[in-house]
Amino acid sequence: MDHPYYSLPFLTELEMFEAFGRHRSLELAASEFNVAPDVVRRRIKAIEEELGVSLVARFGAGVTLTGPGEDLCRALSEIFRRASDVFGTLRR
């Protein structure tokens, strides 16, 4: 699961997690990637296993972010926003 140059999960897994955190919905996150919600659920589970911490709390048919999940989601949102800004600047 690690990228050969960084000690991180694959970017797609992080993007899917951030989308879930942003939407608070597996279905909406999945729609961004044209995949089934179960794919997003499995990717989040893979990140949790990598970190050894729960990022989402599961209850019945629903899920929500835990404290560490909120922290990671905020960090990823900022990273993706900053990267997008840099790309936008360089394209001009």
Long-range contacts (C-beta under 8 A, 24 or more apart in sequence): 1-46, 1-50, 9-46, 9-47, 9-50, 12-43, 13-43, 13-44, 13-46, 13-47, 14-47, 14-76, 15-76, 15-80, 16-40, 16-43, 16-44, 17-43, 17-44, 17-47, 17-55, 17-72, 17-73, 17-76, 18-73, 18-76, 18-77, 18-80, 20-44, 20-56, 20-63, 20-73, 21-65, 21-69, 21-70, 21-72, 21-73, 21-76, 21-77, 22-73, 22-77, 24-64, 24-65, 26-63
